[in-house]
Amino acid sequence: MSDLALLESNHRTQAVNGNGSNINHTGNLLSVLTREGVLLKVSISYWRGHKKLRPEDIGLEKKDVSDRLISLGHKRLLPKEALADLALIEGRAHALVEANTFPFLNGLGHFLPNTKLAEVNAKLEELEDAFWVAKAEFLKKYASLRQSASEEWRAMAEKLVKDPDQLVATIESSFPFPHCMDRYYAFDTQLFQIAMPQRLGAELIDVADQQAIIDARQKAASEASSKIHSGVESFVADCVASLREQTAQLCEDMLSSINNSETGVHQKTLNRLVKFIDQFKQMNFVNDSEMEQQLENVKHQLLTRTAEQYRDSSTSRNRLKQGLSQLASQARELAKQDATELVQRFGELGHRRFALAA
């Protein structure tokens, strides 16, 4: 695990506008946040089988094509299904990250709570294994796919352009040689531990350049510090609001499913809420006890019956719908509330807890 150094001025007592207590509070909050999780970044790449056509590729003069009106764009060299397995794995990996993390400070990374770390890592490893298998399977079929694609392009080119040979030659030359394929493929999972730099490390810099570089670093640190201070509290508050919004949305989706289904209540519908409650607990690193308690109440009051029991009793079914509607309304209302007090409590309690554990 590498360190992602988020710059912050060493002069914590010299707060912007003289508000030293606010900077100290935010520093503590960020310190607690770094112990509650890590930043995750997953990058997946593979040969996409695309070619950006030029006017001359289809027998047109460049001067005769208006960029304002015509865009030849990227065209597939292979049918979509040829790369479907790789695209599916990529989609699942990104969906896994989105479902188990919070976007951190405008895309710097995705914040992954410690409670989800082992699970997400294990699933990413499974997806990576599947990715390399899919790559190998694709390369086994690469020669035949290239040949069939060339034949399809020729059949289409003969209908569309005056010089089909020119277009087909362009398409064929766009296929990489098999031995050059490896550079297009990567499945990278990076975990960053958020850490503040302790010193400049000036011993690695020429003496003549030290002061200029130190001054530049100090300025960058000061600017970055201001951005971090303004962003970290809103990030934690956004995480709280996001989980509450997800609660409301799930309840509304369940109500819609119950109301629009011919059979009424499905067990899958109830299981979605059971699974979400478990997920909420794992993602609730801020300790939103109010929302978590409401979910626990719903679990004990509404999820002890089976779907069949709800279908057999209109009274129970109405109670389920009322409970879901009430939870959705409460969650939506909580999502709109100011979370400042909860954020501050998270920072203070977390800081004390880690101090005791040290």
N, C-alpha and C positions, 0 to 999 in steps of 0.2 A: 504494500500500500504506500503510495507516494503522498507527499505533502503538497497541498495546494495553498500557496502562501497568499493570503489576503492581506494586502498592505494596510497598516494602521500606524498612525503617528505614535512614537514612543512617549510623547508628552501628553499623557492622558489628562493631566490636570489643567491643560490649556484648552478648555472647551470652546467650541464655537459660540459666540455671543455670551461667553462667560458662564454657560450652564454646565458646570463640571459634573453635577450629579446625574444629568441625563446621559452623558457619555459613559460614565462609570456604570450606570444601569445597563446601557446597551452592550457595553463590553462584557458584563456578567452574563447577559442574555445570550450573546454569541458564544461565550465559553460553555454555557450549559448546552446550547444547541449542538455544538461540535461533539459533545459526549453522548448525545441522543441518537446520532446517526452519522452517515457518511454521504458524500456526493458520488453519484453514479453516472457514468457516461458509457453508452453502448453505441458503437459504430459498426455498421455492417456494409460491406461493399461487394459487388460481384459484377461481372460483365453483363451489361443491360441489353446488349444486342440492338443498340440504336445507332442510326446514322443521320446526321444533319445534312440534308440535301442542299446543294447549291443550284442556282439557275442553270448553269452549264451542264449539270448532271442530267437534266431532262431536255437539253437541246435549246435552251433559251439564252439570249444575251443578258448579262447582268444589268446593263443599262436600260433594258426594256422591262425590267421587273421593279415595281414600286414597293419599297419596304413598308410604306404606309398602308398598302392595300393587300399585298400578298406576302404570306409567310410560309415557306416550304416546310420549315420545322423539322423535328426529329421523327424519323420513320423507323418502324420495327424491321430489323433484318431477319428476325425469326418470328414465327407465330407466338402469341402470348403464352400458350400452354407449354412451350418448350422451357420456359423459365419459371413456371408456376410454383414448383416446389421451393425454389430459392426465395421467391417473392412471399410465399406463405410463411416461411420461417422468419423472414425479416419482419413481416407484419406482426407475427406472434411475439417476437422479441420486443418490439416497440410497444405493443399493447400491454405486455407484462410490466414494462417499466412505467408506463402511464398509470396503470392500475395500482401500483404499489409505492409510488413516490409522489413528491410534491415538487413542481418546478421551482428552482432556487434562483433568486436574484436575476431575473431577466435572462434565463437560459444559461447561466454559468454552469449549471449541472442540474441533476435531479436529486433531491434530498431523500435518502432511503433510511427510514427508521431502523435502529438496531434490531428490533423485534421481527423485521421482515428480511434481514440481511441473509441469513442462512437459506431460507426458502427461495428467495429470488436468485441467489448465487447458484443454487442447485438446478433451478429451472433454466437459467441461462447456460449452464454447462451442458444440459441436455439438448438445448436448442443449438448450441455450437457444434456438438457432435452430429446432430442431424444436418446442419449446414454443410459440414465437410463431406458427409455421405452424399448429399444432394449434388454437391459440386462434382464429386467423382462420377456419379451417375450421368450427369450432364455431359462431362467430357468424354465418356464412353460413347455417347450418341452424337457427339459434336460433328464428326465427319459426315454422317448421314443427314443430320439436320441442315448442315451447310449446303449439301448437294440438293436436297429437296427445296430449301429456301431459294436457291439459285433458279431452280426450274419454275417455282411459283412467280418469282420476280420477272423472269423472262416472259411468261404468259401474260402477266399484267402489263409489262413494258410495251409489248407488241400492240396493245390496245390503246396505250396512253401517249406514247412519244414517237417521234419520227425515227430516232436512232436508238432502238432497244439495246443494241450491243454496247453502246456507250454507258447506258444506265446500269446494265447488268455487270459490266466490268467494274464500275464504281462500287456497286454493292458487294461484289465478290472480294474486292481489295480491302473492304472494311472489316472483314472477318480476321481477327488476330490468328497467328499461327498457334497451334496447340501448346507448343513449348513456351509460349509467351503469356499464357493465360494466368499463371499464378499471381502476377502482379495486380490483377484486377480483383482478387478475392481477399477478404479480411473479415474477421469476426472479433472485434476488440471490446473487452469489458474493462473499464478503468474505474477504480475506486480511489477517491481523494479524501484524505483527512484534512479538514479545515484547520489551519494553524496560522498564527501570527508570526511574522519574522522577528527574531530576537535581535539581530544585528546585521550590519551591512556586509561584512566580510571584506573590508577594504584591503586586507593584506594581499588579495589577488589582483589589485589594481595598481598601476604605476603611480608613484608618489605625486607626480605632476598632475595627474588626472583625478586624484582622490577627492579633493574638495568639490570640484565641479560635479562629479558623479554623486557625491554625498548630498549636495544641494538639490540635484535633480531628483534623487530618491526621496528626500524629505518632502519635496513639493508633491511628488506622485503619491507618497504615503498620506499626506494631509488630504489630498483630493479624494483618494480612495476611501479614507476613513470616513469622510462626510457621507459618501454614497452608501457605505456599509451601515453606518449609524441610522441613516434614513430608511434603509431597506430591510434591516433584519426584523424590526418590530412588525412592519407590515407583512413580511413573509410569514411569521408565526400566526398573525391574525388571519391571514388568507388561508392558512392550513385549517384553522378552526372553522372558518366559514365554508370552506370546500367540503369538509366532512359532513357538516350540517346540511348543506345543499344536496349532497348525495343521498342523505337520509330521506329528505323530502321527496326527491325525484324518484327514489325507489318505491316509496309508499304510493305515490301517484301512478307509477307504472303498474304496480300490483293491483290497485283499484281498477285501473283501465282493463287489465287482463280479466279480473273477476267479473266486471260488468259486461264485457264484450264476448266472453266465452259462453258457448252453448251449455257446457257442463258446469259452469260456475267456478268453483275453487279447484285448482290443480295442486298436487303435492309439490311440483316443481316451483310453483309460485311461492308457497310457504318456505321451501328450502332456500330460495333466494334471500329471504330476509334473515334466516338463520345464519347463512354464510356471510351475509353483510355484517351482522352483529359481531361475529368473530373477527372479520376484517377490520371493522371499526376499532375494536380493542387494540389490535396490533398496530394500527396506523395512528392511534391517539396518543402520540408522544407528548402532546401539550397537556395531557390530563384534563380533558374536557369532561369532568365528572357529571355535569348536569345532563348533557346529551347522552352520555353512556348509561346513566341511571334510567333515563326514559326508555332507552332501547332494552335494557334489562327487564324493566316492568312489562314492556310489550312482549318480550320473550316468554315470561312466566304467565302472562294473562291470555295471550292469543296463540302461542305456538306450541301449546301442550296438546292441542287437538289435531287430528289428522284431517286431510282434505276431505276424505269420505265423511267424517263426522260433521264437517261444515256443510257439505252438500245435503246431508240428511236433516239438518236443522236450520230453518230460516231464521230463528232467533239468534243462534250462534253465528250464522253467516252475517246477519246485520250487525252484530257486536264486533265482528272482525272488521267489517267495512268502516264502522264508526271509529274503531281504534286506529286503523291505518290513516283515516282522514285526519283524526286529531293529531297523530304523530307527525304527519306531513305538515300540518299547519304550525305546530309548535317548532319543528325543525326549521321551517322557512322563517319564522319570526326570530328565532335565535340567530340564524345566519345574518340577519340584518342588524343585530345589536352590536354595539361597540364592545370589542373584545379586549380592550386595554387592560382591564383588571385581571382577566384570565392570563394574558400574556405576562404581566408583571408577576403574578403568582407563580407562573411556570418558571420564570427566571430566578425568583427568590428561593423557592422550595428546591428547585433543581440544584442551585448553587450550594445550598446548605447540605443537601443530600450527598453531593459529591465531596464536599469538604469533610463530612463525617466518615465517608468511606476511604478517604485518603490516608 
